[in-house]
Amino acid sequence: MARSAGNVRLKAARLAAGYPSQQALAQAMSRHGLTVGVRQVRRWESETPPWPHPACQRVLTELLGQDMADLGFTSSTGRDSQTPGHRHETPMTTSVRRAGGSVHSQASRAVQPATAAHDYAAVTRAHRHLYWSVAPATLHPTASAHAVLGCALLPETAGAPRQLLAAALSETYLLCGRMEFFDLRQPETAHDTYLRALQAAGEADDQLLGAAVLAHMAFIPGWSGRRDEAAERMVAARTYARRGQPSALFLAWLDAVEAECETRCGNVRTALHLINHAEDILGGDSENATPDWLDWFTPVRLAAFKGNTQLKAGHLPQARTTLTGVLEDLPSEDGKQRSVILGDLAAVEAAAENAQEACGYALRALEQLETSWYATGIERVRDVRRQLVPWQHEVCVRDLDEKLYGWGTTLSALSG
């Protein structure tokens, strides 16, 4: 028989909150005046966790940012009594209620046919493909509603269909989190969504999907310069990846994520070493297959990471060569990434004090953004405009301002 994964929702929330071990959580609770040992945390993370005392409930929800139902404590987990008049909810019911779904849909507990999981996963795949062409403000509500549906269906499935459905739900939450972080610039919302993705990956016992979620979670502190937090999440991501037979492309992506975090924290030398390591990995052999959902990373994307790091390191000729090559090799349908590369090339020319060339690339980036809006792309252009202050009275910079501060661009930026 397969070993039970236990209370994966509490484990995932603990890890996401920055407590890598049961001991770390126990110590954090002790700092709040509670006598909690590792043994107690282990019981809470078991398959049938006992209901914590009220004081422990308060501290757990405060430290982990979710209520007790979302942390895996349900009416069947050993709670001796219910608060009078309180209708207890399952974790998935809570997710449905918060997202505006119908709590009462959980009452029937009807068993879904096995085809339901496959149908749900098919829609998840469609959303994954649509991400590259549909505006995030349009796709995000649809994908979020799909997550609500997944939460409603999960308690009504069992066995292999439940595992498939949980994996698809995790992927849906991951897609929503990516849109929130990269497209809509909502890092706090993205963190909460990534946490739900991690919990669903735990329900599916999908180690690679868990690693992917944790690596995405590393971007949040990494982009804010909180290196220690980002590094801790990358350690967790690599640990999960080792359990899941990662492909060379997956391992190279982990290096690229860590390299970007290091770059944004000012450690460009470390970042370049990581990128070189990723290139070596891709040059070797790998028998493991890459998951279909890993569609956001390719060798060309790795070169894009490299070019940006070379730019930040001040290696302008190398960055120009790398980024020009990326622009030539980038697929025509990859409009979001194209705006980022054009922005980076504009930054290279601005750093080289070639204002005319910098404005040319920045204008091309803005034209691309009119077709495929991407918050990361517009940020690149704005950064370039700040670099061009010494030339702001030049005609080329004024032309850039006309485009940058036009009605369409301004409204898109303000609306996310």
Secondary structure by P-SEA (a helix, b strand, c coil): ccccccaaaaaaaaaaaccccaaaaaaaaaaacccccaaaaaaaaccccccccaaaaaaaaaaaccccccccccccccccccccccccccaaaaaaaaacccccccccccccccaaaaaaaaaaaaaaaacccccaaaaaaaaaaaaaaaaaaccccccaaaaaaaaaaaaaaaaaaaaaccccccaaaaaaaaaaaaaaaaaaccaaaaaaaaaaaaaacccccaaaaaaaaaaaaaaaaaaccccaaaaaaaaaaaaaaaaaacaaaaaaaaaaaaaaaaacccccccccccccccaaaaaaaaaaaaaaacaaaaaaaaaaaaaaaccccaaaaaaaaaaaaaaaaaaacaaaaaaaaaaaaaaaaaacccaaaaaaaaaaaaaaccccccaaaaaaaaaaacaaaaaaaaac
